[in-house]
Amino acid sequence: MRRTTGILTLLCASVAVAWGQPQSDVVDITFDKLGALYHKNESGNAICRVMKAGDRDTCRVAVELVDMEGKPAGYRETYELASPFERYYYVPLKLSEWGYYYVQVSLMQADSVVFSQRAGFGVIPDVTLTQKDYESPFGVGAHYARYGDWRVADIQQRLGIAWVRDVARWKDFIGKWSDKPDPFVDYLDRHHICWLPILDYVDARHGWQDQKGVWRWDEDVSNIKKYIEMNRGHIDIYESQNEPSNFAGWNQRWPHPQGQKWRPQGWGIPFTDLVKQMHDSVKSVSPDIKLIWPGEEEWIEYFDDNRDHVADHIDFTAIHPYILWRKTPETSPFYDSFYRTQKQMLKSRHISTEIWVTETGWTTYLPDSIRRHFPPVTELQQAQYLVRNYLVQLYFGAGKMFWYELVEEPFGVHHPESGFGLLRYNAQLTVKPAAVAFANMVYNYRYLKPIGRYRAQERKTYGFVYEDTRADNAPVLSIWRQSDERVESIPVKYTRSLTGVDIFGRRVEIPVIDGVAHLPLSMSVLTVRGFDPRDLKNLYELQEQD
C-alpha cells in the first residue's frame, strides 16, 4: 500500500485551542526514548515545551502524568507562566507498573482549563527479541522502505513482535547491485526479526500466452529467481503477490465479466500460471522455501478447478479477514465457522490446511460525512480488538497473524488507511495503546497452548482456556465481554486466590469469597492465573482438532 516519506513534528491531539493560537504554537511534548517505550522502573524523561499564549499577562501551567482513564499517575506540578518567551518543563517517567500513560499539559485561567494537550507513552514487559522466534504466531505488516526511517525495527524488536510482512523489492536490485544481497535482509537479521516477504508486484501487462495457452512471465520469473539466489539462506517462506484483484493491473487486463473485481473469474487463470512458474523457479534454488498463495473466498477453488497441478504448488494459503461493516472480532465468520469449513475444502483438494492471516486490523481514523466500509474505532477499542482478534483466530485455526500495520499512514485524519498503525507517524514514532497491548499479549500468550473454549454463563461473554507450557501446564483463562461490563461468578472448590491482568499489564483484583471467584469483565481481555485445574475442568469445551 501507499507511503509518503518525511519527518513530522511531534504534535499530539489537543482537546482545545488556546486563545485562538495554532496548537503548534502552544505546547510540544517529546520523549527521550524512541517510540516513547519504557520498561518498569526504567528512568526516562518527557520534555514539555510551553509557549506563552496570547497577550495575557500570566497563566498557570499544570504538567502531570495520567493513566488511560485520566486518573493521576503519580506526578503533577503547577507553574506560573508570565514571560513572553517559551518555557521547558522536564517530567520524570520512572513508573513501577506496566500500562499506557499520558504526559498531559494544561493551561489554566483562574480554575478553568482553557487548553489541554497530551502525548502517550508505554511501560511494557521486557519482551525484546534476542533471537529469531520462527514459532511465534505474532506478526505485523510494515512498509519499512516506504517509511524512510529504519528505526522502526528498533521499536518492533522491543515490542517482541517476531514477524514482519513487507515487500521484497527485487526490481530494485536486479541489474543494479546484482552481486549484493538486499540490505533489508541483514537489517532484519540484526534485529532478530523473521521476514515474510511479499514479492513485489509482477506487472500483468508483461504476460504473454504460449502455444499451449499458458500465460508466461519468463523475464520477471527469472529475475525473481536471481533475487532469491542473491539472498539464499535468508528467505524461508514468501507470499506470491498481494491482493492481485487490486494491484499491478490484473483486474484491468482481465476484468471480471460483471465488474466484480474481487472475484477471480477473469484474472484468476493467468495469475495461477504466474504463481506456478514462480513456485517452480524459486524451488529450483531451494526446495525447502515455502510459497503462500492468496486464499480469499473462492480463489483457491477457482485456481484449482481451472489449472492442473495447483495443489502441488501450494504450501500455505493466506487470508485478509478485515471485519468491514461489522465491528467486533466476535461478529465475524472467522469466529468458529470459517476455519473449519475452509480447512475441510483444502483437505478435500489435497492442499495444505495451514492458513496464515497476513492482514487484519481496525483503524482509528476520524469519521466524516462519507460512509466507509472500515468502521472507525477509538484507540482503546483498537487495542481491545487487536488482542481479542488474535486470540480468537489463533484458537480457531490461524497459523500466524499479521496486524495491518506497524506505522500509521500520512493520508489525513479522515482516511481509513491513516489509522491502522500501532505507532504514530511522527518524528519519534510514538506508541499508540494498541502497541502496548501487543507487547503484553506477547508476554502473556506466547507460550500458552489453547485447550478449550470457555462455557460462558451469558451471551456475549467469550473466553478460552490454555495450558502454560513454561509452568508445568498450569491453566490460564482469557475472558472478556463483547461490548459491555459485568461480573462473571465462577464456583471454585479448590482455588484459593487468583491473579488477573488487563491488556496493558495492569493488575486486576479478583475476589474469591466463600467458594466463588468474581471476575470483573469488560471489553478488554482479562488474563487469569491461579485456577486449580479441578475447578476448570467442567467449564470449557475441548478444542476441536484438525
C-alpha positions in Angstrom: 0.0 0.0 0.0 1.0 3.6 -0.2 3.5 5.5 1.9 4.8 9.1 1.8 8.2 9.6 3.4 9.1 12.5 5.6 9.6 13.7 9.1 6.8 15.3 11.0 7.0 17.3 14.2 5.6 15.6 17.3 2.4 17.4 17.9 -0.2 15.4 19.7 -4.0 15.8 19.6 -5.4 18.6 21.6 -8.8 19.0 23.2 -8.9 22.8 22.8 -7.2 25.7 21.1 -5.6 28.2 23.4 -6.9 31.7 22.9 -7.1 31.4 19.2 -3.5 30.4 18.6 -2.4 27.5 16.5 -1.8 24.4 18.6 1.8 24.1 17.4 2.5 27.5 19.0 1.3 26.4 22.4 2.6 23.0 23.6 5.1 20.5 22.2 5.8 17.2 24.1 8.7 14.9 23.3 10.3 11.9 24.9 13.9 10.7 25.4 13.2 7.2 24.1 12.4 6.2 20.6 8.8 5.1 20.4 8.1 6.5 23.9 8.6 3.0 25.2 10.0 2.2 28.7 10.3 -0.8 31.0 9.1 -1.0 34.5 11.3 1.2 36.8 13.3 2.5 33.8 14.3 6.1 34.1 13.1 8.4 31.4 12.0 12.0 30.7 9.5 13.9 28.7 10.2 17.4 27.7 7.2 19.8 27.6 7.8 23.0 25.6 5.2 25.5 26.5 4.9 28.9 24.8 3.1 31.9 26.4 -0.2 32.1 24.8 -1.7 35.4 23.6 -1.4 38.8 25.3 -2.4 37.7 28.7 -0.1 38.6 31.5 0.0 35.3 33.3 -1.4 31.8 33.2 -1.0 28.7 35.2 0.5 25.6 33.7 -0.2 22.1 35.1 2.1 19.3 34.0 1.1 15.8 35.1 1.0 12.1 34.3 -2.3 10.4 33.9 -3.4 6.8 33.0 -5.8 5.6 30.3 -8.8 6.7 32.3 -7.3 10.1 33.0 -6.6 9.3 36.7 -3.4 10.7 38.3 -0.4 8.5 37.8 2.0 9.9 40.5 3.3 13.2 39.1 1.8 16.7 39.0 3.4 20.1 39.1 2.0 23.6 38.5 3.8 26.6 37.3 3.2 30.3 36.6 3.9 31.3 33.0 4.4 35.1 32.9 7.2 35.9 30.5 6.7 36.3 26.7 9.2 33.6 25.8 8.9 29.8 25.9 9.5 27.6 28.9 10.6 24.0 29.1 9.4 21.5 31.8 11.0 18.1 32.4 8.8 15.3 33.5 10.4 12.1 35.1 8.8 9.0 33.7 10.1 6.2 36.1 7.0 4.1 36.7 6.6 0.9 38.7 3.6 -0.5 36.9 3.0 -1.6 33.3 0.5 0.3 31.3 -0.3 3.1 28.8 0.1 6.6 30.2 -0.1 10.2 29.1 2.0 13.3 29.8 -0.6 16.0 30.0 -0.1 19.7 29.9 -3.0 22.1 30.8 -3.1 25.9 30.6 -5.5 27.5 33.1 -7.0 30.8 33.8 -8.4 31.0 37.3 -9.6 27.4 37.9 -10.7 26.8 34.3 -8.7 24.7 31.8 -8.5 26.7 28.6 -6.2 24.4 26.7 -5.0 20.8 27.3 -2.7 18.6 25.3 -1.3 15.2 26.0 1.1 12.6 24.5 1.1 8.9 25.2 3.9 6.5 26.2 4.1 2.9 27.2 5.6 0.9 30.1 5.9 -2.6 28.9 7.3 -6.0 29.9 10.7 -6.9 28.6 9.8 -8.9 25.5 12.7 -7.6 23.5 13.7 -10.1 20.7 17.1 -11.6 21.4 16.9 -14.3 18.7 14.6 -15.1 15.9 11.4 -16.8 17.0 10.1 -18.6 14.0 7.5 -20.5 16.1 5.8 -17.3 17.3 2.4 -16.7 15.8 2.7 -12.9 16.3 3.4 -10.7 13.3 2.8 -7.3 11.8 2.7 -5.9 8.4 5.0 -3.0 7.6 6.4 -0.8 4.9 10.0 -0.2 6.1 11.2 1.1 2.8 8.3 3.5 2.5 8.8 5.0 5.9 12.2 6.1 5.0 13.0 5.6 8.7 14.7 2.3 9.5 14.5 3.0 13.3 11.1 1.2 13.1 12.8 -2.1 13.6 14.2 -1.0 16.9 10.7 -0.5 18.2 9.4 -3.7 16.7 12.2 -5.6 18.4 11.3 -4.0 21.8 7.6 -4.9 21.3 8.6 -8.5 20.9 6.8 -8.8 17.5 8.6 -11.8 16.0 7.5 -11.5 12.3 7.2 -8.7 9.8 5.4 -8.9 6.4 7.0 -6.5 4.0 7.7 -6.1 0.3 10.8 -7.8 -1.2 11.9 -5.1 -3.7 13.5 -7.5 -6.2 13.1 -5.0 -9.0 15.5 -2.5 -7.2 18.4 -5.0 -7.2 18.4 -6.9 -10.4 20.8 -5.3 -12.9 21.9 -2.7 -10.4 23.5 -4.4 -7.4 23.4 -7.9 -8.8 26.4 -9.0 -6.7 24.9 -7.8 -3.4 22.0 -9.1 -1.3 19.2 -6.8 -0.2 20.5 -4.8 2.8 17.0 -5.1 4.4 17.7 -8.8 5.0 20.8 -8.0 7.1 18.9 -5.3 8.9 16.1 -7.6 10.0 18.7 -10.3 11.0 20.4 -7.8 13.3 17.1 -7.1 15.0 16.2 -10.8 15.2 13.0 -10.3 13.2 11.6 -13.1 11.0 10.7 -11.9 7.5 7.6 -12.9 5.5 8.5 -11.2 2.1 5.8 -10.3 -0.4 7.5 -10.4 -3.8 7.0 -7.0 -5.3 4.3 -6.9 -8.0 4.7 -8.6 -11.3 3.0 -6.4 -13.9 0.1 -8.1 -15.6 0.9 -6.4 -18.8 4.2 -8.3 -19.1 2.4 -11.6 -19.6 2.2 -13.4 -23.0 0.5 -16.6 -24.0 2.4 -19.5 -25.4 1.2 -22.1 -28.0 -0.2 -24.3 -25.2 -2.4 -21.4 -23.9 -0.2 -20.9 -20.8 0.4 -17.3 -19.7 4.1 -16.6 -19.2 6.3 -14.1 -17.4 9.7 -15.5 -18.2 11.8 -12.4 -17.6 10.1 -11.5 -14.3 10.2 -15.0 -13.1 13.9 -15.2 -14.0 14.7 -12.0 -12.1 12.8 -13.2 -9.0 14.9 -16.3 -9.1 18.1 -14.2 -9.2 16.9 -12.2 -6.2 16.2 -15.4 -4.2 19.7 -16.7 -5.2 21.3 -13.4 -4.0 19.6 -13.8 -0.6 20.0 -17.5 -0.3 19.6 -18.8 3.2 17.6 -15.7 4.3 14.2 -16.4 2.7 12.4 -19.4 4.1 8.9 -18.5 3.1 7.4 -15.9 0.8 4.0 -14.6 -0.3 3.5 -14.7 -4.0 1.6 -11.4 -4.6 -0.5 -9.0 -2.5 -4.2 -8.8 -3.5 -3.9 -9.3 -7.3 -7.5 -8.1 -7.6 -6.4 -4.6 -6.5 -2.9 -4.1 -7.8 -0.5 -4.5 -10.8 -3.1 -4.3 -13.5 -4.5 -7.8 -13.2 -8.1 -6.7 -13.0 -7.6 -4.1 -15.7 -6.2 -6.5 -18.2 -8.5 -9.4 -17.3 -11.6 -7.9 -15.8 -14.4 -9.8 -14.1 -17.3 -10.2 -16.6 -19.7 -8.4 -14.2 -17.2 -6.0 -12.9 -16.8 -7.8 -9.5 -13.0 -7.3 -9.4 -12.5 -9.2 -6.1 -13.7 -12.4 -7.8 -11.1 -14.3 -9.8 -13.2 -15.1 -12.9 -11.1 -13.0 -15.3 -7.7 -12.5 -13.8 -7.5 -15.8 -11.9 -6.3 -18.1 -14.7 -3.3 -16.0 -15.8 -2.5 -15.3 -12.2 -2.4 -19.0 -11.4 0.0 -19.6 -14.3 2.3 -16.9 -12.9 2.4 -18.2 -9.4 3.0 -21.8 -10.5 6.0 -20.5 -12.5 7.3 -18.5 -9.6 7.0 -21.6 -7.4 9.0 -23.9 -9.7 11.7 -21.2 -10.3 12.2 -20.5 -6.6 12.1 -24.2 -5.6 14.9 -24.8 -8.0 17.0 -22.5 -5.8 16.0 -24.3 -2.6 13.2 -26.9 -2.4 12.7 -26.0 1.3 11.4 -22.5 0.6 7.6 -22.3 1.2 5.1 -20.5 -1.0 2.0 -18.8 0.3 -1.0 -18.4 -2.1 -3.7 -15.8 -1.6 -6.7 -17.8 -0.4 -9.6 -15.3 -0.2 -13.2 -16.6 -0.5 -13.5 -18.7 -3.7 -10.0 -18.1 -5.0 -8.3 -21.4 -4.2 -11.2 -23.4 -5.6 -11.1 -21.4 -8.8 -7.4 -21.7 -9.2 -7.5 -25.4 -8.6 -10.5 -26.0 -10.9 -9.1 -24.2 -13.9 -5.4 -25.3 -13.9 -3.7 -28.6 -13.4 -1.4 -29.5 -10.5 -2.3 -26.4 -8.5 -2.4 -28.3 -5.2 1.2 -29.4 -5.8 2.3 -25.8 -5.9 0.6 -24.6 -2.6 2.5 -24.8 0.7 0.2 -22.4 2.7 -2.7 -20.1 2.0 -3.2 -16.6 3.3 -6.3 -14.5 4.0 -7.1 -10.9 4.8 -10.0 -11.0 7.3 -11.0 -7.4 7.8 -14.3 -7.1 9.6 -15.6 -4.3 7.3 -19.2 -3.5 8.0 -19.2 -5.4 11.3 -17.2 -4.1 14.2 -16.0 -6.6 16.8 -14.0 -9.7 16.3 -16.7 -12.0 17.6 -19.3 -10.8 15.0 -17.4 -12.1 12.0 -17.5 -15.5 10.3 -13.9 -16.0 11.4 -15.2 -16.7 14.9 -15.7 -20.5 14.8 -17.2 -21.4 11.4 -14.8 -20.1 8.8 -11.7 -22.1 9.6 -13.5 -25.4 9.9 -15.2 -25.0 6.5 -12.1 -23.7 4.8 -9.8 -26.4 6.1 -12.3 -29.1 5.0 -12.2 -27.6 1.5 -8.4 -27.5 1.4 -8.2 -31.1 2.7 -10.6 -32.4 0.1 -8.4 -30.9 -2.6 -5.2 -32.3 -1.1 -3.9 -28.8 -0.2 -2.1 -27.9 3.0 -4.6 -26.7 5.7 -2.1 -24.2 7.1 -3.7 -20.8 6.9 -1.9 -17.5 7.8 -3.7 -14.2 8.4 -1.4 -11.8 6.6 -3.5 -8.7 7.0 -6.1 -7.8 9.6 -6.8 -4.7 11.7 -9.1 -1.9 12.9 -8.5 1.8 12.1 -8.7 4.8 14.3 -9.4 7.4 11.6 -11.8 10.2 12.4 -15.2 9.7 10.6 -16.6 12.3 8.3 -19.8 12.5 6.2 -18.6 9.7 3.9 -19.7 6.2 4.9 -16.8 3.8 4.5 -16.6 0.1 4.8 -14.0 0.2 7.6 -15.8 1.2 10.8 -13.7 3.7 12.8 -12.8 2.8 16.4 -11.2 4.6 19.3 -7.6 4.0 20.2 -8.8 2.0 23.3 -11.1 -0.1 21.1 -8.3 -0.7 18.6 -6.2 -2.2 21.5 -9.1 -4.3 22.8 -10.0 -5.6 19.4 -6.3 -6.4 18.5 -5.9 -8.8 21.4 -9.4 -10.3 21.0 -8.9 -10.8 17.3 -5.5 -12.6 17.7 -6.8 -14.9 20.4 -10.0 -15.7 18.5 -8.4 -16.5 15.2 -5.3 -18.3 16.6 -7.7 -20.5 18.6 -9.9 -21.4 15.7 -7.2 -22.2 13.1 -4.9 -19.4 12.0 -1.2 -20.4 12.0 0.2 -16.9 12.3 -1.3 -13.4 12.3 0.0 -10.1 10.9 -1.7 -6.9 12.1 -2.1 -4.2 9.4 0.0 -2.3 10.1 3.0 -1.1 12.2 3.0 2.6 11.5 0.1 5.0 10.7 -0.2 6.3 7.1 0.0 10.1 6.5 -3.1 10.4 4.3 -5.1 12.7 6.6 -7.2 12.1 9.7 -10.4 11.1 7.7 -8.7 8.5 5.6 -9.2 4.9 6.8 -5.6 3.9 5.8 -4.2 6.5 8.2 -5.3 4.8 11.4 -4.4 1.1 11.3 -0.9 1.6 12.6 0.4 0.7 16.1 2.8 3.6 16.0 2.1 7.3 15.3 3.6 8.7 12.1 5.7 11.4 13.9 9.3 12.2 14.5 9.6 9.8 17.4 7.2 7.0 16.1 5.4 7.1 19.5 3.3 4.1 20.5 -0.5 4.0 20.5 -2.3 2.0 23.1 -2.5 -1.0 20.7 1.3 -1.3 20.6 1.4 -1.6 24.4 -1.4 -4.2 24.3 0.6 -6.1 21.7 3.7 -6.3 23.8 1.6 -7.6 26.8 -0.1 -10.1 24.5 3.3 -11.5 23.6 4.3 -11.6 27.2 1.2 -13.4 28.4 0.3 -15.7 25.5 3.5 -16.6 23.6 3.9 -19.9 25.4 0.3 -20.8 26.1 -1.3 -23.8 24.4 -5.1 -23.5 23.8 -7.0 -26.5 25.1 -10.7 -25.4 25.1 -13.4 -22.7 24.8 -14.9 -21.3 28.0 -18.6 -22.2 28.6 -19.9 -18.7 29.2 -22.8 -18.1 31.6 -24.1 -15.2 29.5 -24.4 -14.4 25.8 -21.6 -12.1 24.6 -19.1 -13.4 27.1 -16.1 -15.1 25.4 -13.1 -16.9 26.6 -10.5 -19.7 26.1 -8.6 -22.0 28.4 -4.9 -22.6 28.0 -2.0 -24.6 29.4 1.2 -22.7 30.2 3.9 -24.7 28.6 6.5 -22.9 30.7 4.8 -23.5 34.0 4.0 -27.2 34.2 0.9 -26.7 32.0 -0.8 -24.6 34.6 -4.2 -23.4 33.4 -4.8 -19.9 32.2 -8.1 -18.3 31.4 -8.7 -15.5 28.9 -12.2 -13.9 29.2 -14.0 -10.8 28.1 -17.3 -9.2 27.1 -18.2 -8.2 23.6 -19.5 -4.7 24.3 -20.2 -4.1 28.0 -19.2 -4.9 31.5 -20.4 -7.5 34.0 -19.1 -9.8 36.8 -18.7 -13.4 36.0 -19.1 -15.5 39.1 -17.3 -18.9 38.9 -17.8 -21.5 41.7 -14.4 -22.8 42.9 -13.8 -25.6 45.4 -10.0 -25.9 45.3 -8.8 -22.4 44.1 -7.8 -20.1 46.9 -6.6 -17.0 45.1 -6.4 -15.7 41.5 -4.3 -13.1 39.7 -5.6 -11.1 36.8 -4.1 -8.6 34.3 -5.7 -6.5 31.6 -4.4 -6.0 28.1 -2.0 -3.2 29.3 -0.4 -5.4 32.0 -2.3 -3.7 34.9 -3.2 -5.9 37.8 -6.9 -6.6 38.3 -8.3 -7.6 41.6 -10.3 -10.9 41.5 -12.1 -11.6 44.8 -12.5 -15.2 45.8 -15.2 -15.3 48.5 -17.0 -18.3 50.0 -16.0 -20.6 47.2 -16.9 -18.2 44.4 -14.5 -16.3 42.2 -15.8 -12.9 41.0 -14.2 -11.9 37.7 -14.8 -8.2 36.6 -15.3 -8.5 32.9 -15.0 -5.7 30.3 -14.3 -5.3 26.6 -10.6 -5.8 27.4 -9.3 -9.4 27.7 -8.8 -10.4 31.3 -6.0 -12.9 31.7 -6.4 -15.0 34.8 -3.9 -17.3 36.5 -4.1 -19.4 39.7 -7.1 -21.7 39.0 -6.8 -25.2 40.3 -7.3 -27.5 37.2 -10.1 -29.3 39.1 -12.2 -26.2 39.2 -11.8 -25.5 35.5 -12.3 -29.0 34.0 -16.1 -28.7 33.6 -16.0 -25.0 32.5 -14.8 -25.4 28.9 -15.3 -27.4 25.7 -12.2 -29.2 24.4 -10.7 -27.6 21.3 -11.5 -29.4 18.1 -8.5 -30.9 16.3 -7.9 -30.7 12.5 
